[in-house]
Amino acid sequence: MIVVQNYPLAVIFTILAMICWGSWANTQKLAEHNWRFELFYWDMVIGIFLLGLLAAFTVGSMGDYGRSFAEDLGQANTSSIVSAMLGGILWNLGNLLLVAAIAVAGMSVGFPIGGGIAWVLGIVVNYVLIVMDKGKSDDDTTLLFAGVAVIVVAILLSMQAYRKLASEQKKPTTKGILLSVFAGLLIAFFYGFVVNSLDNTFVAGGTGTLTPYTAIVFLQPAC
């Protein structure tokens, strides 16, 4: 499989992934007048699964690093597959609730609350899991939590920006806020299950035998 070995290139791909992850909900807002959020999310999951499957059979099976997708699938154990699917269940349920929260309460409420809890709590939880597994983290703690602070500031600025751009402001409902909170809580805990499904060659703290490309394939059909 193909794995990015160049650090600057890895950072560029990380930024690109974060831009995509942080903006996909905008497409739901664009489609909400003619497309119910359940149908939007169903089609989105199908698209992610098909793209993940395509990646597994192409970049996940090319190159000289690690195992190809077919080889990895052939040697995978049940516990690793189940762990990846459990992570997928949390991920999909969390994102479905997040889309519902945006439909009910609007982008300025749903995404900052749901996404904020998911990102900040997720970082803290996964940091604790790594420390519990290895006794310490190899990450720079100061830099890590400085990043968390930047995320919090970005969320607050994003909330203010959406409020100023919105033509009409509705008072957030309790239902919308609760959907956002539950969405964030579910998404925050999905990664721990995914990590446990991965070969620890690729992710520190992992104990499973799947490559990232194989784990992605099992992540989406779980819901």
Secondary structure by P-SEA (a helix, b strand, c coil): ccccccaaaaaaaaaaaaaaaaccaaaaaaccccccaaaaaaaaaaaaaaaaaaaaacccccccccccaaaaaaaccaaaaaaaaaaaaaaaaaaaaaaaaaaaccccccaaaaaaaaaaaaaaaaaaaaaaaccccccaaaaaaaaaaaaaaaaaaaaaaaaaaccccccccaaaaaaaaaaaaaaacaaaaaaaaccccccccccccccaaaaaaaccccc
